[in-house]
Amino acid sequence: MMGLFRSDPPVVDFEAVMDTDGVTWQAFTDEDGVLVIDTDADVEVFVNRAIVGGFVYPAWVDDYGRLVIELDG
């Protein structure tokens, strides 16, 4: 029997995320890979870009709270 196996996505170090208004937010991922916005304010952030190596890439947060960055494109 033949099967398809999916490897884990690569780990990417990112500097920050950007929201739909162009505001840059310092952020990190916790031990479960969930995105955490580094602020004391009670805000709702709609992420649509991430900064990686000084370059801006399309990005979003999946249903599990993990940051997905489109490095191909």
Secondary structure, 3 states (H helix, E strand, C coil): CCCCCCCCCCCCCCCEEEECCCCEECEEECCCCEEEECCCCCCCCCEEEEEECCEEEEEEECCCCEEEECCCC
